[in-house]
Amino acid sequence: EAGVAQSPRYKIIEKRQSVAFWCNPISGHATLYWYQQILGQGPKLLIQFQNNGVVDDSQLPKDRFSAERLKGVDSTLKIQPAKLEDSAVYLCASSFKSDSYEQYFGPGTRLTVT
Amino acid sequence: GENVEQHPSTLSVQEGDSAVIKCTYSDSASNYFPWYKQELGKRPQLIIDIRSNVGEKKDQRIAVTLNKTAKHFSLHITETQPEDSAVYFCAASRGSSASKIIFGSGTRLSIRP
């Protein structure tokens, strides 16, 4: 089966600029997650969708980050404006809605803010 | 809030020896505990998981133990091989697809030849 797709794989921007990331989950996966992984740390959940509804966005910096999952399939994560501390790998993951709990991760987008 | 602590942060073992990584969690409602392996520059991949209705699970050279009373769980890798070198993350969740998973900070495991 095809895995979770993300693009772009790498992005370099200057602070105060905007950036958007795209994720296409595994077909049929109702739950989609966006994580921020800073170098040397574990993934930190930013937002979790169940179909097109938000389940948890308690750790999303809403003054600058936004995410949407229109039609319950693809998702985009946007940062506007970016700060230096946003430099990280942004991982998208998806899982089935049923009793399977395993999350399948995409390859990630490495963001560098200069 | 929920928290998962993981240690050690780095671990170096001789090839063929065993490696043990330990985690503790704060949310007593957690009942699903996955372990992910992340090789350099790659995505995290699930290697083993355990649910709270069992105390131990084994898959070839990898085993996980869970002590719900003490709220800690451990990953055991026996007969380590060079390809085991990676960063390992533990995590805890309330165990439904709508539950968020809290990750530990990771353990960098190095296998010495």
Interface residues (C-beta under 8 A of the other chain):
Chain A: A30 T31 Y33 G40 Q41 G42 P43 K44 L45 Q48 Q50 V55 D56 L91 S95 F96 K97 S98 S100 Y101 E102 Q103 F105 G106 P107 G108
Chain B: Q6 Y32 P34 K42 R43 P44 Q45 L46 D49 F89 A91 S93 G95 S96 S97 A98 K100 I101 I102 F103 G104 S105 G106
